[in-house]
Amino acid sequence: MRLVIKVGSNVLTRDNGKLDITRMSALVDQVAALRAGGHEVILVSSGAVACGRSELKVGHKLGSVEQRQLFSALGQAKLINLYYDLFREYRIPVGQVLTMKESFATRREYLNQRSCMTVMIANGVIPIVNENDTISVTELMFTDNDELSGLIAAMMDADALVILSNIDGIYDGEPGAPGARVIRRVEPGSDLSTYIRQEKSGFGRGGMLTKCHIARKVAEEGIRVIIANGKRDNILTDLLSNPEGTLHTEFTPNAEPASNMKKWLAHSASFAKGLVHINDKAAKVLRGDRAVSLLLVGVTAIEGEFEEGDIVTIADGEGRRMGVGRSAYGSNDARRLIGKHDVKPLVHYDYLCLDPQE
């Protein structure tokens, strides 16, 4: 199998916020065992900021963005060197991949990243992926590395995404409360809203709400998703050798995997550069049983400025979002052709990704 393993900040840090090298070493041992078993592994690892914070004591006050840039710049070098030394014991080469959210915005950059990691895997190198926090600030940041790992899993056609947190999965009550149990399996369409807490994790930017949202989206694309406790000994090897006996939450994948193009589109909502309004008839046709393209005859209005090939959001007559697509026109040409027959579609069905219906 090809596995994307996301290791969160709360797995790699101690209670004092410093890097837990013992835990990191144990995870490397398990990844090496997976590799020895014939599995391909892509590691999405947090921990750069924690590494940097332990390296430097700043004598004056820094803003949150300045802290993140400074500590991640220092810490990323230490983090990758630690991974390098630990994996070298198994003669496994590793390579660093630093990326940003906007690097997934265009199809060309998306495919460039995919090509880079594909050639690494083909040559026995484990890609170690993290967000480039020295450049990514506020509006350009991923929600957290859960979002990044979902994008990587979809981009690399992974068989499974394993998200390691500091709890055993999604509980049907408050974790630690009497009687609260881990939900072992989440089927498509299951309502988890009453179980998910809004709180974020101690040393990370995300929380279980983000993990659940990403897990649903990735599972909908046909990829198995597991949320488990990275602080449990041998969690990775146990998940593969004895999944039924290992505590975790698993999201059942869609039986019909999406194409790579559809996967990219499904994660591209935040990159949309325009809004296309369509009439009720066009909305009904798009929601029909067969794949159809979005024709300009069904378009009523276009907001924003975009170029040919950019991602646009599609909304129905009530203004409700229906999905996203890759525009075959620039915004000026598209506006000029609103309502026209016998012209090429605004969005071809191969480049159209509709949201699941409620």
C-alpha positions in Angstrom: 0.0 0.0 0.0 0.9 3.6 -0.4 0.4 5.3 3.0 0.4 9.0 3.9 1.1 9.3 7.6 0.5 12.6 9.3 2.2 13.2 12.7 0.7 16.0 14.7 2.5 18.5 17.0 0.9 16.9 20.0 2.4 13.6 19.2 5.9 15.0 18.7 6.0 17.4 21.7 6.1 16.8 25.4 3.9 18.7 27.9 6.5 21.5 28.1 6.3 22.1 24.4 9.7 20.7 23.6 10.3 18.0 20.9 9.9 14.4 22.1 12.8 12.7 20.4 12.1 9.3 22.0 8.6 9.3 20.4 10.0 10.5 17.2 12.5 7.7 17.2 9.8 5.1 17.9 7.7 6.4 15.0 10.7 6.1 12.7 11.2 2.5 13.8 7.6 1.8 12.8 7.8 3.5 9.5 11.0 1.5 8.7 9.1 -1.7 9.6 6.3 -0.6 7.1 8.9 0.0 4.4 10.5 -3.4 5.1 7.0 -4.9 4.6 6.8 -3.4 1.1 4.7 -0.3 1.9 5.4 3.1 0.4 5.3 5.9 2.9 4.9 9.6 2.7 5.4 11.4 6.0 3.6 14.7 6.7 5.3 15.9 9.9 4.7 18.8 12.2 7.2 19.8 14.8 9.4 22.5 13.2 8.2 25.3 15.5 8.7 23.1 18.6 12.2 22.4 17.4 13.0 26.1 16.8 11.5 27.2 20.1 13.9 24.9 22.0 16.9 26.3 20.1 16.6 30.0 20.7 15.6 32.2 23.6 14.3 35.6 22.4 14.9 38.5 24.7 12.1 40.7 23.3 8.5 40.3 22.4 7.6 39.0 19.0 4.3 38.9 17.2 2.7 35.5 16.5 3.6 35.6 12.8 7.2 36.6 13.6 7.5 33.8 16.2 6.2 31.3 13.7 8.6 32.4 11.0 11.6 32.6 13.2 11.1 29.3 15.1 10.1 27.4 12.0 13.1 28.6 10.0 15.4 27.4 12.9 13.4 24.3 13.6 12.8 22.9 10.2 16.6 22.4 9.7 16.8 20.6 13.0 13.7 18.5 12.4 14.8 17.2 9.0 18.3 16.5 10.3 16.8 14.4 13.1 14.7 12.5 10.7 17.8 12.0 8.5 19.9 10.6 11.3 17.1 8.3 12.6 16.2 6.9 9.2 19.9 6.5 8.3 20.1 3.8 10.9 17.9 1.8 8.6 19.7 2.9 5.4 16.5 4.7 4.3 17.1 8.0 2.5 14.7 10.9 3.2 14.0 14.1 1.3 12.4 17.4 2.5 9.3 18.8 0.7 8.2 22.3 1.9 5.0 23.5 0.4 2.4 26.2 0.7 -1.3 26.3 0.2 -1.1 28.4 -2.9 1.2 25.8 -4.5 -1.9 23.6 -4.9 -3.9 26.4 -6.6 -2.9 25.8 -10.2 -2.9 22.5 -12.0 0.7 23.0 -13.2 2.2 23.5 -9.6 0.0 20.7 -8.4 1.4 18.3 -11.0 5.0 19.5 -10.4 4.7 18.6 -6.7 3.2 15.2 -7.6 6.0 14.6 -10.0 8.6 15.5 -7.4 7.3 13.0 -4.8 6.6 10.3 -7.4 10.3 10.3 -8.4 11.4 10.3 -4.8 9.2 7.2 -4.0 10.3 5.5 -7.2 13.9 5.8 -6.0 13.3 4.6 -2.4 13.3 8.1 -0.8 10.7 8.9 1.9 9.2 12.4 1.3 8.9 14.3 4.6 6.4 17.1 3.9 5.6 20.2 6.0 4.2 23.6 5.3 6.7 26.3 4.6 5.9 28.4 7.7 8.7 30.9 7.0 6.6 32.2 4.1 3.1 31.1 4.8 1.3 33.6 7.0 -2.3 34.0 8.1 -4.4 34.1 4.9 -2.0 31.8 3.0 -1.8 29.1 5.7 -3.3 25.7 5.7 -5.8 25.2 8.5 -3.1 22.8 9.8 -1.2 19.8 8.6 -4.4 17.7 8.6 -5.5 19.7 5.6 -2.1 19.4 4.0 -2.0 15.6 4.6 -5.5 15.3 2.9 -4.2 17.2 -0.1 -1.1 15.0 -0.3 -3.1 11.8 0.0 -5.4 12.8 -2.8 -2.6 14.1 -5.0 -0.5 10.9 -4.6 -3.4 8.4 -5.0 -2.7 7.0 -1.5 -4.4 3.8 -0.4 -4.7 5.2 3.1 -4.2 8.3 5.1 -3.3 7.8 8.8 -3.7 10.9 11.0 -1.9 10.5 14.3 -3.1 12.6 17.1 -2.9 12.5 20.9 -6.2 10.7 21.4 -7.5 7.4 20.1 -10.0 8.7 17.6 -13.5 10.2 17.6 -15.4 9.6 20.8 -19.2 9.3 21.3 -18.8 11.6 24.3 -16.2 13.7 26.1 -12.8 11.8 25.9 -12.0 10.5 29.3 -15.6 10.8 30.6 -17.1 7.6 32.1 -18.8 5.5 29.4 -17.3 7.5 26.4 -16.1 5.1 23.6 -14.2 5.5 20.4 -16.4 5.3 17.3 -14.7 2.6 15.4 -16.1 3.1 11.9 -17.7 6.1 10.2 -19.8 5.4 7.1 -20.4 7.9 4.4 -23.2 10.4 5.4 -22.9 9.7 9.1 -23.7 12.7 11.3 -20.9 13.3 13.9 -21.9 16.9 14.7 -23.0 16.0 18.3 -19.6 14.3 19.0 -17.1 16.7 17.7 -15.6 19.3 20.0 -14.6 22.8 18.8 -11.5 23.0 20.9 -8.1 23.0 19.2 -5.2 20.9 20.2 -2.6 22.2 22.6 0.4 22.8 20.4 -1.3 22.6 16.9 -3.5 24.9 14.9 -6.3 22.4 14.2 -8.6 20.1 16.3 -10.8 17.1 15.9 -13.4 19.2 13.9 -10.7 19.8 11.2 -9.6 16.1 11.3 -13.2 15.0 10.8 -13.8 17.4 7.9 -10.6 16.4 6.1 -11.2 12.7 6.8 -14.7 12.9 5.3 -13.5 14.6 2.2 -10.6 12.2 1.6 -12.8 9.2 2.2 -15.3 10.5 -0.3 -12.5 10.5 -2.8 -12.0 6.7 -2.3 -9.1 6.8 0.2 -9.3 5.0 3.5 -8.7 7.3 6.5 -7.7 6.4 10.0 -7.5 8.6 13.1 -5.4 7.1 15.9 -3.2 7.8 18.9 0.4 8.4 17.9 1.5 8.2 21.5 0.5 4.5 21.7 3.5 2.2 21.3 3.6 0.4 17.9 0.4 2.1 16.7 1.4 2.1 13.0 2.5 -1.5 12.8 -0.5 -2.6 15.0 -2.9 -0.8 12.7 -1.7 -2.9 9.7 -1.1 -6.2 11.5 -4.1 -6.2 13.8 -6.6 -3.4 12.8 -9.6 -4.9 14.6 -7.6 -5.2 17.9 -6.2 -1.7 17.7 -8.2 1.3 18.9 -8.9 3.9 16.2 -11.6 5.5 14.1 -11.8 4.6 10.4 -13.6 6.5 7.7 -15.0 4.0 5.1 -13.9 5.1 1.6 -16.2 5.7 -1.3 -16.5 2.5 -3.4 -16.0 4.5 -6.6 -12.6 6.4 -6.3 -12.5 9.8 -7.9 -10.1 10.7 -10.7 -6.9 12.6 -9.8 -8.5 15.7 -11.5 -11.6 15.4 -9.4 -9.5 15.0 -6.3 -7.6 18.2 -7.0 -10.9 20.0 -7.7 -12.4 18.7 -4.5 -9.7 20.4 -2.5 -9.7 23.6 -4.5 -12.6 25.5 -3.1 -10.4 28.0 -1.2 -8.5 28.7 -4.5 -11.6 29.8 -6.4 -11.2 33.2 -8.1 -14.7 33.7 -9.3 -18.4 32.9 -8.6 -20.8 31.6 -11.3 -24.5 31.9 -10.8 -26.7 29.5 -12.7 -30.5 29.2 -13.1 -32.7 26.5 -11.6 -32.9 24.4 -14.8 -29.1 24.3 -15.1 -28.8 23.4 -11.4 -31.3 20.5 -11.8 -29.4 19.2 -14.9 -26.1 19.3 -13.0 -27.7 17.3 -10.1 -29.1 14.7 -12.4 -28.0 11.1 -12.8 -25.5 11.5 -15.6 -22.3 13.6 -15.9 -23.0 16.9 -17.8 -21.0 20.0 -18.5 -22.0 23.5 -17.3 -23.2 25.4 -20.4 -23.2 29.2 -20.7 -26.9 29.1 -21.6 -27.6 28.2 -18.0 -25.4 31.0 -16.5 -27.2 34.1 -15.1 -24.3 36.1 -13.7 -20.5 36.0 -13.1 -18.7 37.6 -10.2 -15.0 38.2 -9.8 -12.1 38.2 -12.2 -10.4 35.0 -13.4 -8.5 33.6 -16.3 -8.9 30.5 -18.5 -8.0 27.4 -16.4 -8.8 29.1 -13.0 -11.1 27.5 -10.4 -14.5 29.0 -10.1 -17.3 28.4 -7.5 -20.8 27.5 -8.9 -23.9 28.6 -7.1 -27.6 27.8 -7.8 -30.4 30.4 -8.2 -30.7 30.8 -4.4 -27.0 31.6 -4.1 -26.2 28.2 -2.5 -22.8 26.7 -3.4 -23.1 23.6 -5.6 -19.4 22.9 -6.2 -16.3 24.1 -8.1 -15.0 23.7 -11.6 -12.1 24.7 -13.9 -13.2 27.5 -16.2 -12.7 27.1 -20.0 -12.9 30.9 -20.3 -11.5 34.1 -18.8 -14.1 36.1 -16.9 -14.5 38.8 -19.6 -15.2 36.2 -22.4 -17.5 34.3 -20.1 -19.6 37.4 -19.3 -19.8 38.2 -23.0 -21.2 34.7 -23.7 -23.7 34.4 -20.9 -26.9 32.8 -22.1 -25.4 31.8 -25.5 -26.1 28.5 -27.3 -23.7 26.6 -29.5 -20.5 27.6 -27.7 -18.1 25.4 -25.7 -19.1 24.7 -22.1 -18.0 27.1 -19.4 -16.9 24.0 -17.3 -16.5 20.6 -18.9 -17.8 17.7 -16.8 -14.3 16.2 -16.5 -13.3 19.4 -14.7 -16.5 19.8 -12.6 -16.7 18.7 -8.9 -20.1 19.0 -7.2 -20.5 19.0 -3.4 -22.3 16.0 -1.9 -26.0 16.6 -1.5 -27.3 17.0 2.0 
